[in-house]
Amino acid sequence: MFAIIETVVTAIVDEFPDKLRNRKPIVLAVVCIIGYLIGLICVTEAGPYWADLFDLYGASFSLLMFAFFECIGISWFYGIKRFRNDIRSMVGDTWVDFPIFYWWVFNWVAITPAVLLFVLVFNWTNWSDPEHNGPFPGWARAIGWIIIMATLIWIPIVWIYEFFRTPGSFYERWQAMSNPREEWGPAVQKFRDEAWEVHYNHGTTMGGAKVLRGGTNAAHPADGTIENGTQVFDNKAYEK
């Protein structure tokens, strides 16, 4: 439960860092209070029915689909080599270059997405309306599907929103949407410099700007250009 709450709170704070980063305890309190109030219905006389409804609809398709798209996004769009160098910048070369680490890379790129896709297809083809001491009424099943759609619908909505708000041709918009924004990366400049150095030395880029607010770096300029899915610095291209 602590991990779930921390994930939700961190996602909210990271979305609005300027306004909420110094108010994280308040955000945490609000999330806990809302979760507590929603959870009260699970201790009523009909609580077991609500618990089954949340479990069957809220923790099935949505989590599997989020995990699948996250694996695809990180491994194939952000770039598995770039992701490895992100980890390298945090834990060092010893762990990342150790042969067993490649097992994790293979999982992220192929095994995990394949297993998740198999489970999704299997669940879809074998789907039946859930029951608890008999079938759920129609309005309860409707609530269940609303729970699923309320989480998944934001994936296409945000994609469409970002596509239309990004200037340029279709290709330029796709490039901008499939690459990190300038502010991507560590917020502390010291750690940002270290991460950039690691990426630069291992043939990738961090994706975000070298310096967030002004400033330059003569050795490794921050204003690289995008060419055919790679980023070019000092006339040298680096892979994702």
C-alpha positions as CSV (number, residue, x, y, z in Angstrom):
1,M,0.0,0.0,0.0
2,F,2.9,2.4,0.8
3,A,4.4,1.8,-2.7
4,I,1.0,2.4,-4.4
5,I,0.4,5.6,-2.5
6,E,3.9,6.9,-3.2
7,T,3.6,6.1,-6.9
8,V,0.3,8.1,-7.1
9,V,1.7,11.0,-5.1
10,T,5.0,11.2,-7.0
11,A,3.2,11.1,-10.4
12,I,1.0,14.1,-9.3
13,V,3.9,16.1,-7.9
14,D,6.1,15.4,-11.0
15,E,3.3,16.6,-13.2
16,F,3.2,20.0,-11.5
17,P,6.7,20.4,-9.9
18,D,6.7,24.1,-9.6
19,K,3.5,24.2,-7.6
20,L,3.5,20.9,-5.7
21,R,7.1,19.8,-5.0
22,N,7.3,21.8,-1.8
23,R,3.8,20.7,-0.9
24,K,4.2,17.0,-1.2
25,P,3.0,16.3,2.4
26,I,-0.3,18.1,1.6
27,V,-0.7,16.1,-1.6
28,L,0.0,12.9,0.3
29,A,-2.6,13.8,2.9
30,V,-5.3,14.6,0.2
31,V,-4.6,11.4,-1.6
32,C,-4.9,9.4,1.6
33,I,-8.1,11.1,2.7
34,I,-9.7,10.5,-0.7
35,G,-8.6,6.8,-0.6
36,Y,-9.9,6.5,2.9
37,L,-13.3,7.9,2.0
38,I,-13.7,5.7,-1.1
39,G,-12.6,2.7,1.0
40,L,-15.4,3.2,3.5
41,I,-17.9,1.6,1.1
42,C,-15.9,-1.6,1.4
43,V,-16.7,-1.9,5.1
44,T,-20.4,-1.5,4.6
45,E,-22.9,-4.5,4.4
46,A,-22.3,-4.5,0.7
47,G,-18.6,-4.2,1.1
48,P,-17.6,-7.6,-0.3
49,Y,-19.5,-6.8,-3.5
50,W,-17.7,-3.5,-3.9
51,A,-14.3,-5.1,-3.1
52,D,-14.9,-7.7,-5.8
53,L,-16.0,-5.1,-8.3
54,F,-12.9,-3.0,-7.7
55,D,-10.7,-6.1,-7.8
56,L,-12.2,-7.7,-11.0
57,Y,-12.5,-4.5,-13.0
58,G,-10.0,-2.1,-11.6
59,A,-7.0,-4.5,-11.3
60,S,-7.3,-6.6,-14.4
61,F,-7.2,-5.1,-17.9
62,S,-6.0,-1.6,-16.9
63,L,-2.9,-2.7,-15.0
64,L,-1.9,-5.2,-17.7
65,M,-2.4,-2.6,-20.5
66,F,-0.5,0.0,-18.6
67,A,2.4,-2.4,-18.0
68,F,2.4,-3.5,-21.7
69,F,2.5,0.1,-23.1
70,E,5.1,1.1,-20.5
71,C,7.4,-1.7,-21.6
72,I,6.9,-0.8,-25.3
73,G,7.4,2.9,-24.6
74,I,10.6,2.6,-22.6
75,S,12.2,-0.2,-24.6
76,W,11.3,0.7,-28.2
77,F,10.5,4.4,-28.2
78,Y,12.7,5.9,-25.5
79,G,15.3,3.3,-26.3
80,I,16.7,0.4,-24.3
81,K,20.3,1.6,-24.7
82,R,19.4,5.0,-23.4
83,F,17.4,3.4,-20.5
84,R,20.5,1.2,-19.7
85,N,22.6,4.4,-19.5
86,D,20.0,6.0,-17.3
87,I,20.5,3.1,-14.9
88,R,24.3,3.3,-15.4
89,S,24.3,6.9,-14.3
90,M,22.6,5.9,-11.0
91,V,24.3,2.6,-10.1
92,G,27.5,2.7,-12.0
93,D,29.2,0.5,-14.7
94,T,29.8,-2.6,-12.6
95,W,26.1,-3.5,-12.3
96,V,25.1,-2.5,-15.8
97,D,28.0,-4.3,-17.6
98,F,27.6,-7.4,-15.6
99,P,26.5,-10.3,-17.9
100,I,23.4,-11.2,-15.9
101,F,22.1,-7.6,-16.3
102,Y,21.4,-8.4,-20.0
103,W,18.8,-10.9,-18.8
104,W,16.8,-7.9,-17.5
105,V,17.3,-6.1,-20.8
106,F,15.9,-9.1,-22.7
107,N,12.9,-9.2,-20.4
108,W,12.1,-5.5,-20.9
109,V,12.4,-5.7,-24.6
110,A,10.8,-9.0,-25.5
111,I,9.7,-11.4,-22.8
112,T,7.6,-9.1,-20.5
113,P,5.7,-7.5,-23.4
114,A,5.0,-10.8,-25.0
115,V,3.8,-12.4,-21.7
116,L,1.6,-9.4,-21.0
117,L,0.1,-9.5,-24.5
118,F,-0.6,-13.2,-24.2
119,V,-2.3,-12.7,-20.8
120,L,-4.4,-9.8,-22.2
121,V,-5.5,-11.8,-25.3
122,F,-6.2,-14.8,-23.1
123,N,-8.4,-12.8,-20.7
124,W,-10.2,-11.1,-23.6
125,T,-11.0,-14.4,-25.3
126,N,-12.1,-16.1,-22.0
127,W,-14.0,-13.1,-20.6
128,S,-17.2,-13.7,-18.6
129,D,-19.1,-11.3,-16.4
130,P,-17.9,-11.6,-12.8
131,E,-20.1,-12.9,-10.1
132,H,-20.4,-12.7,-6.3
133,N,-23.0,-15.0,-4.9
134,G,-24.7,-14.6,-8.2
135,P,-24.3,-12.3,-11.2
136,F,-23.7,-8.6,-10.6
137,P,-26.6,-6.3,-11.7
138,G,-26.4,-4.4,-14.9
139,W,-25.6,-1.1,-13.2
140,A,-22.7,-2.7,-11.2
141,R,-21.2,-4.0,-14.5
142,A,-21.6,-0.6,-16.0
143,I,-19.6,0.9,-13.0
144,G,-16.9,-1.7,-13.6
145,W,-16.5,-0.8,-17.2
146,I,-16.5,2.9,-16.3
147,I,-13.6,2.2,-13.9
148,I,-11.7,0.5,-16.7
149,M,-12.4,3.2,-19.3
150,A,-11.7,6.1,-16.9
151,T,-8.1,5.0,-16.6
152,L,-7.4,3.8,-20.2
153,I,-9.1,6.6,-22.1
154,W,-6.4,9.1,-21.1
155,I,-3.8,7.3,-23.2
156,P,-5.4,8.2,-26.6
157,I,-6.7,11.6,-25.2
158,V,-3.2,12.7,-24.2
159,W,-1.7,11.3,-27.4
160,I,-4.3,13.3,-29.6
161,Y,-3.8,16.4,-27.4
162,E,0.0,16.3,-27.8
163,F,-0.3,15.7,-31.5
164,F,-2.4,18.7,-32.2
165,R,-0.6,21.1,-29.9
166,T,2.8,20.3,-31.4
167,P,3.8,22.4,-34.4
168,G,5.2,21.1,-37.6
169,S,4.5,18.3,-40.1
170,F,3.3,14.9,-39.2
171,Y,6.8,13.5,-39.0
172,E,8.0,16.4,-36.9
173,R,5.1,16.0,-34.5
174,W,5.8,12.3,-34.2
175,Q,9.5,13.0,-33.5
176,A,8.6,15.5,-30.8
177,M,6.1,13.2,-29.2
178,S,8.4,10.1,-29.2
179,N,11.5,11.9,-27.8
180,P,11.9,13.3,-24.2
181,R,11.2,16.9,-23.6
182,E,13.9,19.4,-22.7
183,E,13.1,19.3,-19.0
184,W,13.5,15.5,-18.9
185,G,16.2,14.3,-16.5
186,P,17.4,14.9,-13.0
187,A,16.2,18.2,-11.5
188,V,19.4,18.9,-9.7
189,Q,22.0,20.3,-12.1
190,K,24.9,18.4,-10.5
191,F,23.2,15.1,-11.1
192,R,22.0,16.3,-14.5
193,D,25.7,17.0,-15.5
194,E,26.7,13.5,-14.3
195,A,23.9,11.8,-16.2
196,W,24.8,13.7,-19.4
197,E,28.5,12.7,-19.0
198,V,27.5,9.0,-18.7
199,H,25.3,9.1,-21.7
200,Y,27.8,11.1,-23.8
201,N,30.6,8.5,-22.9
202,H,28.4,5.6,-23.9
203,G,27.0,6.7,-27.2
204,T,23.5,8.0,-26.2
205,T,21.9,11.2,-25.0
206,M,19.8,11.7,-21.9
207,G,17.2,13.3,-24.1
208,G,16.6,16.5,-22.1
209,A,18.5,19.8,-22.2
210,K,22.0,19.9,-20.7
211,V,21.1,23.0,-18.7
212,L,17.5,23.6,-17.7
213,R,17.6,27.4,-17.2
214,G,20.2,29.2,-19.2
215,G,23.9,28.4,-19.3
216,T,26.0,26.4,-21.8
217,N,28.5,23.6,-21.8
218,A,31.4,24.1,-24.2
219,A,32.5,20.5,-24.3
220,H,29.0,19.0,-24.7
221,P,26.5,21.5,-26.1
222,A,22.9,21.1,-25.1
223,D,21.3,22.2,-28.4
224,G,21.5,18.9,-30.4
225,T,19.4,18.4,-33.4
226,I,17.2,15.4,-34.2
227,E,18.0,13.5,-37.4
228,N,16.2,10.2,-38.4
229,G,15.5,9.3,-34.8
230,T,19.0,10.1,-33.4
231,Q,20.3,13.2,-31.7
232,V,23.4,14.9,-33.1
233,F,26.0,16.7,-30.9
234,D,29.3,18.0,-32.2
235,N,28.5,16.5,-35.6
236,K,28.4,13.1,-34.0
237,A,25.1,11.1,-33.9
238,Y,24.1,9.1,-30.8
239,E,21.6,6.3,-30.7
240,K,18.6,6.1,-28.4
